[in-house]
Amino acid sequence: MTMIGRRSLLTFAGLGGAALALPGTTAYAAPAPAPPAPPPAPARPATPIDLPVPTARRIVGTVSLHLVDEDRQDPFAPAPAPRELMVQLWYPALGAAGRPRAPYATARVAAELDRIAFLDPGTIARLRPTARLGAPAAPGALPLLLLGHGRKGGRSNCTALAEELAAHGYLVAALDHPYDAAVVEFPDGRLVRSVLEDDPADWGATERTEISTRAADLRFVATELTTGRTLRRHSGLPCADPERIGVLGHSMGGSAAAEAVRQDRRFAAGLNLDGGFFGSPVPDEGLDRPFLLLTTLADHETWQRWRAHQRGWGRQLLQRDAGHLSCTDLAFVAGPGRLADHTSPEIATQLLGTTAPARAAELTRAYVRAHFDRFLRGRPSPLLDAPSPRYPEISFVWSRG
C-alpha cells in the first residue's frame, strides 16, 4: 500500500498526477512518459460540471493576457529568450450581455490536464466556470490579488476561488509559470510543457531557482497591472490599485507568495494554501507583514521555523479532513472523472480528503476573503481571531498579533 510523502504533498500540486518521492519515503508515481490508456468509461452525455457560484450576486468577467518581460531571460527556456507569461484576470463586471461563459481552459490544455490528472477524457472540458468572457469591467481601482499555482499546476487550478474573490470586488490575476506549469498554451498556438524534474538530485538548488523565478513573475505582473503599461495595450481592462496588493498561492505557489512579500514592499499581505516554505529565506527570516498559512497537514518543519521568526501579524490554521488539493478545482472533477478508478481510492483520499467539495470550497473562500478584506480593505473579521462554530473544521495552530 503506497503513501504520499509529506514533502511530496507540499511541493507537487498539479490537478492530480504523481507525487514526488524522497529517499526514505514511498510515493505514488505516475507512469512515464504517459499513463496507460484508462479503462473505457461508460457511455454518458457530456453534462457540464458547474463550479460553485460566488457568494456575492455580482457578475464576474475574465480575460487572458500574454505578457513578455523583455528585461529578464527565461531560466528554463531551451534557447535564450525573454520570459513570457500567460495571466488570467477575474474581476467584477458591469454586465454579461452578449458575453459567453468562459471556458475552464483551452481545448488542448483541457485534454492535457485530463491525462495528467488521471481523469476520463473530456472531463476538464466539462468544467463550467461562472465568469463571462470579456465582460466589461466595473470602473474604479480594485484591490489586486496575485494568485500562483502549485508545482506542475496551472493558472486555472483555483478558478472557483478566483471567481469568489472577484465577485467580492477584487481584481484577481492568476499566473501560468511556463516550464513549471503542466502545460501553457500561448496565443500563437505554442504549447509549453513542464520541464521540472520529479525528483531532482539537489532539491535545495532546484527550489531556489523555481521560487526566485516565480517571485520575479509575480513582481513583474504587479508592475504591469499597476503602472498602466498593460492597460494602454489592452483597452477595457479593470484597474488595479497600486496601494492595495496581496499575493497568495497554493503549494509551491504559497512559498512563492511568501518570498514575493519578503522581496517587495508593494505586497501588503500574503497567504499560503498548504505549501511548505521551500526555496527562500522566509522560514529563517520571517516576514514583517501579515501572512496567513492555511494547512491540511498538522505541521511541517518549515512552518515551525517560520513561526519562530515571523515578525508581522501571522496565523497558521489547520483544516480537518482535507487533502492537499482540496482547495483546488480538482475536488469538483475527481468524482465525475473517476480519479479513484484511474489511481486508487486511497490516493484520491490523500489528495482530496473526505470533506465534500462544496464545503471545502466554502472554507477556503471564507478564510481567504476574510484575510484580504482585513489587510487590504480594513474590514476585520472574527474568523481570524478565534475558532468559529460556523467552521468547526478549522482550528488555530498558532497566532501572532
Buried (B, 14 or more C-beta within 10 A) or exposed (E): EBBBBBBBBBBBBBBBBBBBBBEEBBBBBBEEEEBEEBEEBEEEEEEEBBBBBBEBEEBBBBBBBEBEBEEEEBEBBEEEEEBBBBBBBBBBBEEBEEBEBBBBBBEEBBBBBBBBBBBBBBBBBBBBBBBBBBBBBBEEBBBBBBBBBBBBBBBBBBBBBBBBBBBBBBBBBBBBBBBBBBBBBBEEEEEBBBEBEBBBEEBEEBBBBBBBBBBBBBBBBBBBBBEEEBBEEEEEBBBBBBEBBBBBBBBBBBBBBBBBBBBBEBBBBBBBBBBBBBBBBBBEBBBEBBBBBBBBBEBBEBBEBBBEEBEBBBBBBBBBBBBBBBBBBBBBBBBBBBBBBBBBEBBBEBBBBEBEBEBBBBBBBBBBBBBBBBBBEEEEBEBBEEBBEEBEBBEEBBBBE
